[in-house]
Every structure is written in C-alpha cells, then in structure tokens.
Amino acid sequence: MHACFLLSFLFAIVPTIISSPIEPRTCPSTNIITDGGFESGVTPAASAPNPWQVVRFIGATTYSLTQPGSTNGGGKYAFTASLYPGPYSGGLSSETLVQTMKTCAGKNYSVTADFRFNEAQNNACSISVQYPFQNTIGSVTTGSGTPGITPGLWYQTGGTFQAVSNADKLSFVFRCDGSGVHNLISLDNVKVAPYAGNAF
C-alpha cells in the first residue's frame, strides 16, 4: 500500500513536457530590400532603426536624399553620396551604404540598382555593389568614366549571389581617388529577389 502511494506521488510531481513543432523559415518570393527606392523620405542614418546605414567615411564626404529619383521608374527620391577628399585623406573620398537583409542561407538572389554619376572625373570615381560570395565578398564595380556611361544619366548595375546566412549584408561603396577629385553619385531602385538561375 505504501509503495503504491509513493509511486503515484512520484508520477504526480514529474512535469509534463509539451513540445511544439518548429516552424520552418519562410523565404520571401519577392524583393527583400526595405525602402530600396528611398521613398520613405527618411535619410539613412549611421545606425538602426533605419534599414539603411551609412558607414566607413573617408574624406570630407556627406550624403542626402535628392530629387527626383531614377528615370528608370524611380519615385521622388534617390540617395546621393557627395564625395570630396579631406585634407588628410590622401586624395581619397569614400562612404558605404549598407542594409542587413532577411535572406535564407543557401538560396540564390539577384540584386539590381540604378546609379548616376554627376561627373566623369577621368574614371577616378566608382560605385561598387557588394554581396556575399561563399566565405568572402563578391562585387561589381562601375567607374565614372566607363565607356558608354554618360554623366547625368541613370544606368543599372547588379549581380547574383547565394546567401550564406539569414542576415546577409548588401553594400554600396561610393569612392573617388585623386587630388581634388569630387563627385555626386546617386543610387535608387535597389532590389534583391530570389533568383532561379546559377548564382555563380
């Protein structure tokens, strides 16, 4: 009798563990960039909560939202980097616009963006789009004096990549290199979407 009572008591105090199924991560089938057209009208900041951050300043560089946006279906605003070398930057001016994306590791993506140079500057300025590439960084760079690029007109750049994490970063590096070289480089219509082809 006592043994049965003790056994019943032990069963009564053992906690019941209820397991819930783990929901699989949902991978969006459309554009995963937030405010890629800068139509919120909110100027990117140096830190969150803005989805875009501007970092790694070199020289006397600034940035702003300018009007109008890209002629390739852009809206009211575009992001514009204003690049000027500083007195101690050795002729170099640069800044980087970055957003942490909600990617799905192992999934392929395409990135497209519109850009515009204000001046050719003998190809001394450039815009680079940077994205994950295996355990390093892939990039596509376009110079301000690239044949076929006319200052003041909008063009498109982009690439493809395979996500390496669920929070990969997309960066745009605006750069000029040369004593007295300056430029205004604009960006608009940034989009990253799943890509069915080979990302490499």
Salt bridges, closest charged atoms under 4 A:
GLU119 OE2 - HIS182 ND1 3.82
ASP177 OD2 - ARG175 NH2 3.53
